[in-house]
Amino acid sequence: MPATPTTTNPPPRLAVQAFWLTASKAFAALLSISLPVLLVRIMPQTEYGIFKEAFLFVATATNVATFGMGMSAFYFIPRQPERGGQIALNILLYNLIVGWIPLVVVVAYPQILRTLFRTRDLEPLAVLLGVLVLVTLTSSLVQQIPTAMQDVRSSTALIVGTQVVRIVLIAAAALLFGSVKSIIGAALVSQLLSAAALFWYLDMKFPAFWRQFEWGFFKEQLSYALPYGAFGMLWVIQKDLDNYFVSAKLGPTNYAIYAVGWVDVPLLTLALESIVSVMIVRISALQQEDRKAEIRAVTASASNRLAAIEFPLFAMLLVGGHDLIVLLFTRAYEQSANIFLISILLLLLGVLLVDPVVRAFKELRSFVLITRSVTFVGLFCGLLPVIRHFGMIGAAALAVAARVVEHLLIAWKAAKTVGMTFRDIRLYTPTFEAAGVTALAAIVAFAVRNQIDPNWLVGRIVAVGLCVSVVYLPAMHLLQLPGWEVTSPRRLRSWLDTTLKELKRSDTSPN
């Protein structure tokens, strides 16, 4: 019989879950952003490009191999929490099986790396990269399973802990040895430790979970995951496709510049990821009860809160992005700033929360698959001639345009599925207000920044941040945009006290 948690406390509120998940990822992101900043100062530009190519392959192979099975936890665990151990075991078994495929491929045919990247430098690392993919497939669940279980405390600790270990090991390898091989080895050790933490957590929550396999339930979980995996695989390949084309066409030195331009913006992406993770759980539960009106309300509320966070930060990056890239990555990567200013436009799409609805409503799968297939073909056919005529800038612009078109089409279909009408647009009034205030703040910041000496990078960045804050924060309070209630110290302390108490009550660890 599957083990079941002994407590029945209700899960914490959506805002509580999102706050702690975001807070933990914020801390981890502060460490993560320091890693490429360190590496570009230690490694020659060509060597750094090879490093980025290696981990691009690992990320693509890992995401393609999992085929959406890992994300099935967010669908099944909220519906059948007592079977959490079985659900995790099914994912682990699937990942173990499919993880051998890329390993066998690179062992038998290491030349595939030369075919993909047009360089021989990765062939000697083929076996190591294949093993890293296999282990990463397992260790990636260390964050997904606790989050799907709405175990905020454990997910916070595991996210921070595993990320700290990863950064420390990779940084140590880079400082001591400085080679791509040593960095891959350090990443492998960190993933093994994460996998060990995952097994410890699962055994604590569901004792002897490895004995709970049921073939019928495995097939049920697989039948849900595979259709999503099809368009998930297309999304992963489409997301990475421009990187492969640029690397193969322009070489590792130029790819290093391109990759820096696509650097993640932690404070923006982590807020989106955290809210999406808990939204998938919440909307799946509402869909099961056919409460579409509540789905529309919850989605709009989350979008408004996300817009209130992301819009002003996006404005700071748009105005000060060039100075920030040069400051962090040195003048050698100044060309990356142009790529960065294009790539961050995708952050605005995150406000349209589509993925939680798509994962809750199975009938959307066919539409998403067709839409993603069409945009993928268009991107694949267009990248080579665009790079030939417009270089890296053209590749970035085309990649962004393809994803914008795809996201808008899927958002339109998702809105129809949940019964959204023109009248529901009023639910997004705070988002429109935040956009207007942000535009004004960006104009003010741009005017002030241009009055400062271009060589004084820190001063220009600080000036942009202050200008956006001075304009946005008072307007946020005046218009009562989402989050305004925590702009005063008293309200912030009260909110944190309430959140901490609710988090304490929500501990669902078994006795």
N, C-alpha and C positions, 0 to 999 in steps of 0.2 A: 504494500500500500504506500502511496506517496506520502511523504512527511508534510505536515502542515504547520504553519506558525501557530503558536498558542495564544497569541494576542489578537484582539479584534478591534483595536483602536482604529478610528477612521484615518485615512491618509491626510496629510496636511493640505492646506489650501493651495491652489495653483500658484498664487503669488509667493507663498512661502517656499514651495519647491523650486520655482524658477529663481528666486533670490539666492538660495543656498547653492544651487547648481551653478548659477552665474558667478557667485562669489568664489567658489572653489576653482572654477575655470579661469577666473580673472587672475588669481594668484599663480596658477600654473602657467597662464599665458605670459605673465611678466617674466617668468623664467624662460619660457620657450622663445620669446622674441629676442632674448639676449644671445641665443645660440647662433643664428646666422650672422648677427653683428660681430660675434667673436670669430666665427669661421672665416669671414671675408678678410679679416685682418691677419689671419694665420696662413691661409692657403692662397697660392697663386690663383689668378682668375680662371685659368683653364682647369686647374685641379678642382676648384670649387664648382665649376660647371659639370665636371664628371661626377662629383658627389651628388649634385642635384639630379643628374640623370639616373644615378643608381637608386636614389630614394623615390624618384618618380616611377621607376619600374616597380618597386616594391609596393607603393601605394596603389598603382593601377591594378597589379596582379592580385593584391589582397582584396580590393573592393570588387573586382570582377568575380573572383573565386567564391566569395561569400554569397553572391547571387541573391541578396536580400534576406537570407535566412536569419542573420543576426537581428535584423529589425523586426522579425516576427515576434520577438519577445514583447514588444510594445503592444502587440495585438492580443496575444494569448494570456499573458500574465495578469492584466487587469480583469479579464473575464474568468480566469481559472487560477487564482493566486495560490491555491493549495497544490497545484501541479507545477510550481515554479522550478523545482528540481528537475522534473522530467523535461520541461521546456528548455532549460539550459543544457541538459544532457543531449537532447536532440540536436541542438545547434552545435555543440562541441563535436559530436560524432560526424555531423555533416562537414564541418570545417576541417576535421582531421582527414577525411576522405578526399575532399577536393583540394586540400592544401598540398597533397602529393603531386597533383597534376603539374603546376608550374615548376616544382622542384625537379620532377623527372624530365620536363621539357628542357630546362636550362642545363641539366647534367648531360643529357643526350645530344643536345644541339645548342651549345653555348654561343654559336654564331648568330643566334637570334638577336642577341644584344647588339651585335655589330650591324645587323640588318635594321634594327629599330633606330639606332642612334648614329650610324655611320662613323663609328670609332671602335678601335680594337681595345681600348683601355678597360672596358668592362668585362671582357671575356674571361680574364683570370679570376674575376670575382663572382662568376656565375653560380657556383655551388653555394657559396656563402649567402648570396642574395636569395637563392631558392629556399634555403633553410630559414632565412629571416622571414620570408613570406609565410611559410608553414607555421612558424611560432606566432607571428603577428595575428594570424587568423584566430588563434585561441585567446591571446592576451587582450585583443580588442574588446572582448566581452566583459572585462573587469569594470568598465564604466557603464555598459549598456544594461546589464542584469540588475544591479542595484537601483538604477534610475527607473527601469520598467517596473520594479517592485515598489516604487515610491518610497524607498528607504533612503531618505535624504541624508541622514547622518553618515551612513556607510559610503554612499556615492561621493559625498564631499571628501571624506578621508581618502578613499581610493584614488579619486581623480588627482588630488594634490600629491599624495604619496608617490604614485607611480610616475607622475610627471617630474617630480623632484629627482627621483632616482635616475630617470632617463637623461635629464639634462646634465646632471652631475657626471654620469658615466661617459657621455659623449664629449662633454667639455674636457674631461680629464684625458680621454684618448686623443683629442685634437691637440691639446697642449703638450702631451708627452711624446706623441708619435707624429701627428700632423698628416697622416695618410688616410686615403679613403677607406682602405681595408681595415685599419684600426677603428675607424668610426663605425663601420658596419658591424664589426665585432662587438663594440660597446653597445650598439643598439640591440644586438641579439641577446646579450646578457640582460639588458633592461627588460626586454620582452619576456624572457624566461622568468624573471622575478615577478613580473605582472601576472603571468599565467599561474605561478605558485600562489599569489595573493587571491586570484579568482577561485582556485580550488579550495583554498582555506575558507573563503567566504561562503561558497556554496555548501560545503560540508557543515559549516556552522548553522546555516539557515535550514538546510535540508539534509540531515544526517544520512550517510550512505546513499546519496542521490544517484551514484553511478549504478545502483542496482535496480533503478526504477524504469528501465527502458520498456516501452510498449510499441510494438511495430505499427499497430493501428493508429496510435496517436502521432507517431513519427510521420506517417504518410499524410495525416490530416494537416500537420504543421507544414510539411513540405509542399502540399498542394496549395496552401495559402501563399507561401513565400516565393515559389518559383515564378508565377506570373509577374509579381512585382520585381523579381530579380531580373527579368528580361528587360524592362525599361530602366531598372536601376543600373544594369550593366551598360546600357546605351548612354545613360547620363554620365557614368564614370568615364567611359571612353570619350564621349563628347567633351567633357570637362577638361580632359588631359590631352585631347587630340592636337590642339595648337602647339602644345609644348613639344610633342614628338616631331611635328613638322618643322618647327623652328630649330630644334636641336639637330635634326638630320640635314637640314638645308644650310644652316649657318654655322654649325660646329659648337663645341662645348664652351668656347670663350664667349661667344655672343649669347649662347643660351644662359650663361651665368647672369648676364645683364637682364635678359628677359625674365628669368625665374625670380630675380629680386623684385622686379616690377609687379609680380603677382603675389608678393608676400602677403600673408594673412594679416588682417587688422584685428588683433585679439579682442579689444573692447567692443567691437561691433559684431564680429562673427560669433563670439562666445555667448553674447546675449541672445542672438538668434537661435543658436544651437540649443541653449538651455530651455528657452521657451518652447521651441518645437518639440523637444524630447518629452516635456510634461504635457504638452498639448495633444500629442499623439495618444497618450494614455487617456486623457480626459475626453477627447472627442470620440474615441473608440467606445468608451462606456456610454456616452450620450447616444451614439448611433445605434447601439444595441437596444436602446429603449425608444428609438425613433423620435427623439426630441430635437427636431431640426431647428426650431426657433431658438433653443438654447445654444445649439451649435453656432448659429449665426451671431448670437450675442457674445458668446465666449470668444469666438474668433475675432470679432471686431474689437472687443476689449483688449485682447492680447496684442492685436495690431496697433491699436492706439498707444498702448504703453511702450511697445517696441519703437514706434515712430518717435515718441517723445525722448527716447534714449538715443536712437541711432541718427536722427536727422542733425542735431547740433554737432555730434562727433563727426559725422560725414562732412559737414561744412568746414570744420577745422582741418580735416585731412585734404579736402579739395583745395582749400586756399593755401595751406601750409605744407602740402604733401611733398613738393619739390625740395623744400628746405629740410624736411624730415628725412627723406631718403638720402640726401647728401650727408647729413649729420650722422646718420646711423651706419651707412655703408661706404662712406668716403667718396671723394670726387671720381674715383675710378668707376663708380656705378651711377654717375649722374644721369646717363641716358635711361636708366631704369625708372626715373621719375615720370617720364612721359608714359611709359607702360602702366605705372601705378595709377596715374590720374584717369586712365581709361578703365582699368580693372575695378576700381572702387565704385564705379557706377552700378555694378551688380549688387552692391550692398543695399541699394534702395529697393531692389526687388524683394528683399527679405521681409519687408513690411506686409507684402501680400502672402499671408500664411496659407500655403497650398498643400504642402506635404501631409499635415495631419488629416486633412479632409480626404485626400487621395488614398491614404492608407486605411481609413475607416470605411470607405465606400468601395466595395469590390467592383461595382459596375463602371468605375472610372478607369479601370486598368486598360481596357482596349483603346480608349481615346488617348490616354497618355502614351501608350506604346506607339500608336500611329503618329502622333504629333512629334514624339521624340525621334522616331525613325526618319521622318521627313526632314527635320532640322539637322539631324546628323548627316544625312546624305548631302544636303546643301553645304554644310560646313566642310565636309571631306572634299567635295569637288572644288570648293572655292579657295581653300587655304594655299595650295601651291601657287596658283597664279597671283594671288594677292601678295604672298611673301615675295615673289619674284619682282613685283612692281613697287610694292610699298614697304617691304621689309617687316621688321618686328611690329611696328606701329599698326600696319595693316592686319597682321595676324591677330593682335589683341582686339582691334576694333571689330573684326569679323566674328571672333569668338564671343564677344560681349553681345553683339547684335543678335546672334543665333539664340543665345540663352534668354535674352529679353523677349524675343518673339515667342519662344516656346513657353516661357513662364506665364506670359499674358494669356495665351490661348488656354492653358491648363487652368489658370485662375478663373477665366470666364466659364469654363465647363464645370468647375467645382462649385462656383456660385449658383449656377442653375441647379445642380444636384441637391444642394441644401435648401432650395426654394427661395433664394435671395431675389428680391425685386428692387425696383428703382427707389422705393421708399426706404429700404434698408441702408441706403447710402448715408442717411443721417447718423447712423451708428458710428460712422467714420469721421464725424465732424472734428474731433480732436486731432486726427491725423492731418486734415487740411489746415487747421490752425497752426499746428507745429511746422508744417511745410512753409507757410507764409512767414512766420517769425524767423525760421531758419534762413530763408532767402535774404531777409533784411540783415540778419546778423552776418551772413557771408559777405554781403556787399560792404558793410562797414569794416569788417576784418581785412578784406582785400585792399581797400583804400589805405588803411593804416599800415599794412605790411609793406606796401610799395614805397612808403616814405622812409623805410629803414634800409641801411646799407646791406646789399645782398651778401656780403661776406660775414655779416653778423647773424649767423644761422639761428643760434639759440634765442637771440632777441626777437627775431622775426616770428619764430614759432610761439614764443611766449605771448607776443603781442596778438597773434591770431587767436590763441586760446582765451585770452582776457577779453578781447572784443566780442567774440561769440558769446562768452559767458555773461558779460555785462548787458548785452541786448536780450539774450534768450531767457536767462533765469528770472528777471522781473516779469517778463511777458508770460512765462510759464506759470508764475504765481497769480498774475492778474487774470489770465484766461482759465486758470485752474486746469491746466493740461495734466494728463496722467503723470503722477510722481510729484505734483506740486505740494502734496501734503507732507513730504519729507524734506522740504526746503528749509524749515526752521529747526534749530537744535532740539527744541522740546518735542516736536512731532517726531523727529528722527529717533530720539531716545525711546519714546513711547512705542513706536512701531517696532523697533528692534526688540524691546522687552516682550511684546506680544508674540513676535515671531519666534524668539528663543523658547518661550513657554510652550508654544504649539509644537515646535520641533521636538522638545523633550517629551511631550505627550505622545508624539507620533512614532516613537521608537518601537519597531515591530519585531525586534530580535526575539527568537524563541528562547524559552527558559532552558 
